[in-house]
Amino acid sequence: MAVLLVLAAWGATGLSSAAAADQPRNIIIMFADGAASTQWDFGRYSSKVLRQQPFVTTDVVFRQGVVGLLATSPSDAYVTDSAAAASAMSTGFKVKNGAISITPDGASPRTVMEAAKAAGKRIGLVTTATVYDATPAAFALHTASRRDSQALVDQLRALEPDVVMGGGADYFLPASAPGGKRKDGQDVIAAFRARGHTVVRTPGELAAASGPKLLALFSDDDMDFEIDRDPAREPTTAEMATAALTALAQQSPNGFVLLVENENVDTAGHHSDAASLMRALWAFDDAVKVALEFQKRHPDTLVIVTGDHETGGFSPTYALKDLSSSASSNRFYSGDEHVRMLERITMSFNAVKEKLGTQPSAAVLDQLLAKHFPGFRLDPDLRELILGGKIDERNVSYVPQSALGRMVARQTGYYWGTSGHTPQPVVVGAVGPGAGVFQGYQDNTDFGKHLHQLIRGK
Ligand SMILES: [Zn+2]
């Protein structure tokens, strides 16, 4: 039980939070897109019941480190998207939804990774999304729209991070190559290789890579949900974090700044998919454990665990057993038996959607449910929505995922308020030198300002 060892070790030494003025040599930002306090607590609860393990984000980082909250609104709305939230956390300035570290007046304030590079630090971006997706992009680059994928990869090439790892090979390769989408015929993977990066395309190659610079691209677009992941094709978030730290810790007289993002926490929230969320949270937490173990060996490292916004209006609650009566005797509260039902699910709603295709058949649907969702029954109203490709409420935009989400919710109490984001403040947990500045209720721009100050050292 390595996690217990980590717990015991921290318990023994204590995590005396460093004075606010302390400057870390290395900064590791562990980032679960779409996670706020309900997601973190679900990770803690499900990990305890199903894995008999501490969830290190809550049980070590939050419990023993410094904890703060961040308000998340962008410049042009109450509810944020990932681009605006990450831009504020990276630059210290509010931007509009959809913008990548460009302010409403057109300015491009320095990103965290640009500041780190200017300070002589090595830099790394790791994600389960495409490496040019909103979060890694906003921590490093600038575009008016998060959809400018080719321009973002061009900027990534110019910035030349020491470690780039995740999905998104499509905009690194010319349209003439398998999976390629670039319109200018260029091969950006070859360009990184020519600049000294070891190029990695499989988990086996990742395990064997030993150089200080890595370009690792495991899929043409986003990497898979943990619940669907094929270990021969894609590594875990923890394996990616381990490889990134091994690479960045080499030849780094001035230290490094590393961002490790699990995007599937957000995507599972958009899809109202509690079982996929649970597996994604565990995968992320295993990577937090890797970061904490590195911090233990290198105490001049600051580890930050956070998210950018809440996704899904996630609300584990109670439900009526059926609609025959609203009496409390006909009610159940979500508990251990219900999280055990989630554990028996073996496929993401997204994979169900792909298998159903554009003309869903009742026979295929029934087979998938019987095999991958044991113990769940699909009510006639939800079956009609799925087979008809229909939605029935305006805060929902994923078909058939939201109907499958309601199937699971009716029997487990794992309900969702929306298939979008909510303004729930996000939690920041920090361990190591400089952690103290994150304490209290702050704005997400404060998070960015603190990072720049910690990197500058004044
Ligand atoms: Zn999102």
Residues whose N, C-alpha, C, O or C-beta is under 5 A from the ligand:
A	BS01	ZN	D266
